[in-house]
Amino acid sequence: MQASNDETQAQTDNLLSIYRRIIEISQQLSTTYDLQSLLRKIVIAANELIHTEASAILLMDEASGKLRFAMSSNIKPHEMDEMTVPLDGSIAGWIFTHGEPRVIENASQDPDHYQGVDDRLSFHTRNLLGVPMKTPARVIGVVQALNKIDNQRFTDDDIAMLRTLASQAAVAIENARMFQQSDFIAELVHELRNPLVALKASTTLLLRPDLPGEKHANIIRTMQFETERLIGLTDDFLNVARLESGRVQLEISSFSMHHL
């Protein structure tokens, strides 16, 4: 009887220790505003809490309608750039679409397992646990933990912990995105202010009745230059905004240096 009580107490103490760790991780996530650093912390935390060989974050790519690898503990950054998972015919897609967690204990035998990523990485997914990343408004992606260490099976506690982590992570990711957007807007205002100040000064000078004809022509040329600069800046910022929103994708291709 005493042994049973001791075992129960040990399990309770272990769970309390884990949830204290989750609180610590949540505090770290809530104060991290660099998106890449944030994503890296999330996958490290998933490996630590669930005791798996690998973990990954997949975020919805609005341009392609697929899930794109945003961070992984076992995939190099340059390998993730072109790696996507379809919503149909994948476990991650099912989790994203249904907004529910899913456990697969024998991935190779599951018809929903998307083999394309394993084949490309020469990685064998034995079992996996995936949960949706939800904000109050929507599902933004999926967190997956792959290959439980020591050939163990995923437990209900694993599901609960990863759901808690994913919930905190989703809010932190949205906050980091908004922080990046505010930085972008501040930079936009700063860059647009300079040519606008020059244009305002030029128009003030043009109103002077004693302005010589030569000066008048120089000011007109300055105004034309600053106007073109404004157009170029707005085009550049619009292109950056499209890239960050996922509406435009960079395409990497080879070219001859002789054409430069």
N, C-alpha and C positions, 0 to 999 in steps of 0.2 A: 504493500500500500504506500509506504514511504517512498519507495523507488518510483512509483507511478506519479506521485505528487511532485517529486524532484524533477522528473522529466517534463511534466506539464509546466512547472515554473521556469525551467530552462528554455522551453519553447516560447513562453510568454516574454521572457527577458530578451530573447533573440529578436522577436518581432518588434518589441519596443525599441531596441537598438537600431533596427532597420528603419523604422519610421522616423526616429530622430535623425537618421542620416538623410532620409528623404526631405525632411524639413530644412536641413542644412543645404542640401542641393537646391531646393526651391529658392532659398534666399540668395544663393549664388546666381541662379538663373535670372532672378528678378532685377539684379543689378548689373547684368551684362547686356550691353547695347550693340556690341559688334556682332553681326549676325553669324559670321564664320566661327568666331570664338564660342558663341552660344551653342551652335549646332555641335561643335566638338565636345563641349561639356555634356551635352545631352547623351551622345552615344557612349561616352566614357561612363556616365552614370548608369546607363542601361546595362552595360556589361557588368558593372560592379554589383548592382542590386539583384540582377536576375542570374548572375553567374553563367554567362554564355561566352562562346568563342568569339562571336562577332555581333554587331548591332548596326542598324542603319536607319536613317531618316529619309523618307521619300515625300516630296512636296508636289502638289498639283501644278503642272505646267499648263497654263491656260492656252498658250499658243498651239500646243500639240494635242491637248486633251489627254495627256498621259501623265503618269507619275514619274518624276525625275529624281534621281539620287542627289540629295543635297549634302549629305555627310554619311560616312561609313567608317567604322573602325578598321576595316580590312580592305578598303579600296583607295587607291591613290587619287588625289584630287583631279589630276588630268584624265584619269580613266572614267571618272564620274560624269564628265562634261557631256558625253554623247550617250549615256546609259539611261534608258527609260524603260518603264514597265507599263504595259497596256492595262486599262481598267477591266477589260474583258479577258478572261483566261489567265488571271493571276490572283494569288491570295491577297496581295496588297490591294489590288483593285477591288476585290470583294469587300475587304475591310473598309476601304474608303467609301465605297458606294452604300454599304449597309450601315456604316457608323457603329460597328460592333467589333469586339475583339475576336480573334480566332486562333486556335491552337492546332498545329499539324504535327503529329508525332512521327509520321513516316512520309516525308516530303516527296521522295522519289516515286511513291505509289499514289500520290494524290493528284487527280486530274487538273486541279486548279493551280498546281505549282508551276510557275513560269520558269522553265529550264534555261532560258536564254542567258540570264545573268550568270548562273553557275557555269555554263559552258564557256562563256567569255573569260571568266576569272579562274577557271580550273578549280572551282570551289565546290565542295560537296555539302549541300544543305541536308542535314539529317532530320532535324526537327526545328520548328520555329513557333514563336509567339508574336503575334502582331496586334497592335491596338490603334484605333484612330486618334488623331490629334484634333481635338475639338475646341473651338472657341464658343462663346455663347451664340454666335451667329451662324457658324458653319464648320465643316470639316476642312482642315487645310492640308492634311497629309497623314502619314502612317509612320509609326515607330515599330521596327521589327527587332526582335532578339533571336539569334540563330545559334543552334547547337548547344544545348544545355551541357555544361561541363560534367565529365565522368558518366556520360551516357544516361543522365537522369532525365526524368520526364518533367514537364512543366506542371506547376501546381496552381491551385486557386489563389494562393498567396502571391505567386509570381504575376498572375493576371492583375490582381488588385494593385500591386506595386507599380507595374508598368503603366496601368491606366492612370494612376495618380501622377506619375512622372510625366506622361504624355499630356495630361490636362494642364499641368504647370508649364510645360514646355511650349504648348500651343499659344498660351497667353504671352509668354516671354518672346516668342518669335514675332507675333503681331506687334508687340511693343517695340522690338528692335527694328522692324520694318518702318514703323511710324517715325522712330527716331532718325533713321536714315533719310526718310522723306523730308523731315524738318531741316536736317543738315543740307539737303539738296536745295530746298527752297531758300535757305539763308545764303547759300553760294550763288544761286540764281539772282537774288536781289542785289548782292554785292557786285556781281559782274555786270549787271544791267545798269547799275547806278552811274558808273563812270562815263559811258557814252551819253547818257541822258544829261548829266551835268554839263558835258561839253556842248551838247546841242542847246541847252538853255542859255549858256553863256554866249554862244554864237548868235542866237536870235536877239539877245539883248543888245549886242554890238550892232547888229544890222539896223536896229531902230534909231541909232545915232545919226542925226542929220549931217554931222561934220565928217562922216566916215569917207575916206578917199576911195575912188573906184577900184584901185588895185587891192586894197584891204577887203573891200566888198567881195571881190572875186575869190580871194583866199579863204574867206569865211564860208562862202558857198561850198568850196571844195572840201573844207573841214566838215561841214554838215553832211555832205554826200558820203564822205568816208565813215563818219560815225553812224550814219543810217545803215550803211552796208554792214558795219560791224555789229550793230544791233540785230539785223536780220540773221547774220551768221551765228551769233550767240544763241538766239532763240531756236534756230534749226538744230544746233548742237545739243542744247538742253532737251529739246523734244526727242531727239534720237536716244539720248541717255535714258529718258523717262520710258520710252518704248522698250528698251532693252531690259530695264529693271522690272517692268510690269510683265515681261514675258511675251509681249505682242510681237517682238522682233527677236530672232535668234541669230547669233554670230555663226557664220559658216567658215570653217577652216579649210583652206585649199592650198595646193602648191602653185608657185608661179616662178617665172624666170627673173633673176636679178637684172638681166640685161634690159628689161622693160622699164626699170625704175629710172 
